[in-house]
């Protein structure tokens, strides 16, 4: 089964993106599951490299690194990056600047689309 997870909320301040990535990490462990993740709106901040959080606090950069290491495609909306003044060079290695066209393709590809 193929899953697409869309994240919209900022990395910190709410737990929606955190919970979406928790689900992604769990799905990644399942046999026969394919997964793609798309970050848009304020969720583009989840992919910013250099995040520093207090000890014992979740860190979305580390969570995304685990997904990148597992070869999970992670796209970040280019228009959303531009609107927030974030450059592609500031993104976590392995995450790519994406587009609505790619999101459309991924949505058609997926058996299930989950939105956080």
C-alpha positions as CSV (number, residue, x, y, z in Angstrom):
1,X,0.0,0.0,0.0
2,X,1.2,3.5,-0.8
3,X,0.9,6.4,1.6
4,X,1.3,10.1,1.1
5,X,1.5,12.3,4.3
6,X,0.9,16.0,3.9
7,X,2.1,18.3,6.7
8,X,0.8,21.9,7.0
9,X,1.5,23.0,10.6
10,X,4.8,24.6,11.9
11,X,7.4,22.3,13.4
12,X,6.8,23.6,16.9
13,X,3.9,25.3,18.7
14,X,1.5,22.5,17.8
15,X,2.1,18.8,17.7
16,X,0.4,18.1,14.3
17,X,3.6,17.9,12.3
18,X,5.2,15.9,15.1
19,X,2.4,13.4,15.1
20,X,2.4,13.2,11.3
21,X,6.1,12.3,11.4
22,X,5.5,9.8,14.2
23,X,3.0,8.1,11.9
24,X,5.5,8.2,9.0
25,X,8.2,6.6,11.1
26,X,5.8,3.9,12.1
27,X,4.6,3.2,8.6
28,X,8.2,3.1,7.4
29,X,8.8,0.0,9.6
30,X,5.9,-1.9,8.0
31,X,6.6,-4.4,5.3
32,X,5.0,-3.7,1.9
33,X,4.4,0.0,2.6
34,X,5.6,2.8,0.4
35,X,5.7,6.3,1.8
36,X,6.2,9.9,0.5
37,X,6.0,13.1,2.6
38,X,5.1,16.6,1.3
39,X,5.6,19.7,3.5
40,X,3.7,22.8,2.7
41,X,2.7,26.1,4.4
42,X,4.4,26.5,7.8
43,X,5.5,22.8,7.8
44,X,8.3,23.8,5.5
45,X,10.1,24.8,8.7
46,X,10.2,21.1,9.7
47,X,12.9,20.6,7.0
48,X,15.1,23.5,8.0
49,X,18.6,22.2,9.0
50,X,20.3,23.2,12.2
51,X,17.3,22.9,14.6
52,X,18.3,23.1,18.3
53,X,15.7,21.9,20.8
54,X,16.1,21.3,24.6
55,X,17.3,17.9,25.7
56,X,14.3,15.6,26.0
57,X,12.2,17.6,23.6
58,X,11.3,16.2,20.2
59,X,13.3,17.4,17.2
60,X,11.7,17.3,13.8
61,X,14.9,17.6,11.9
62,X,16.1,14.3,13.5
63,X,12.8,12.7,12.7
64,X,13.1,13.7,9.1
65,X,16.7,12.5,8.9
66,X,15.5,9.0,9.9
67,X,13.0,9.1,7.0
68,X,15.7,10.4,4.6
69,X,18.0,7.6,5.7
70,X,15.2,5.1,4.8
71,X,15.0,6.6,1.3
72,X,11.6,8.2,1.9
73,X,11.0,10.9,-0.7
74,X,10.3,14.2,1.0
75,X,9.2,17.2,-1.0
76,X,8.9,20.8,0.3
77,X,6.6,23.3,-1.5
78,X,8.8,25.8,-3.3
79,X,6.2,28.5,-3.2
80,X,5.8,28.0,0.5
81,X,9.6,28.2,1.0
82,X,9.7,31.5,-1.0
83,X,6.9,33.0,1.0
84,X,8.8,32.3,4.2
85,X,12.2,33.5,2.9
86,X,13.7,30.0,3.3
87,X,16.2,28.9,0.6
88,X,16.7,25.3,-0.7
89,X,20.3,25.6,0.7
90,X,18.8,25.8,4.2
91,X,17.0,22.5,3.9
92,X,18.0,19.2,5.5
93,X,20.1,17.1,3.1
94,X,18.0,14.6,1.2
95,X,14.9,16.8,1.2
96,X,14.0,18.5,-2.1
97,X,12.3,21.6,-3.2
98,X,9.1,20.5,-4.9
99,X,6.0,21.8,-6.6
100,X,2.2,21.5,-6.8
101,X,2.8,19.4,-10.0
102,X,4.8,16.8,-8.0
103,X,2.2,16.9,-5.2
104,X,-0.4,16.2,-7.8
105,X,1.6,13.2,-9.2
106,X,2.2,11.9,-5.7
107,X,-1.5,12.2,-4.8
108,X,-2.5,10.2,-7.9
109,X,0.2,7.6,-7.0
110,X,-1.0,7.2,-3.4
111,X,-3.6,4.7,-2.2
112,X,-4.1,6.8,1.0
113,X,-3.5,10.5,1.6
114,X,-3.2,11.6,5.2
115,X,-3.2,15.3,6.0
116,X,-1.9,16.8,9.2
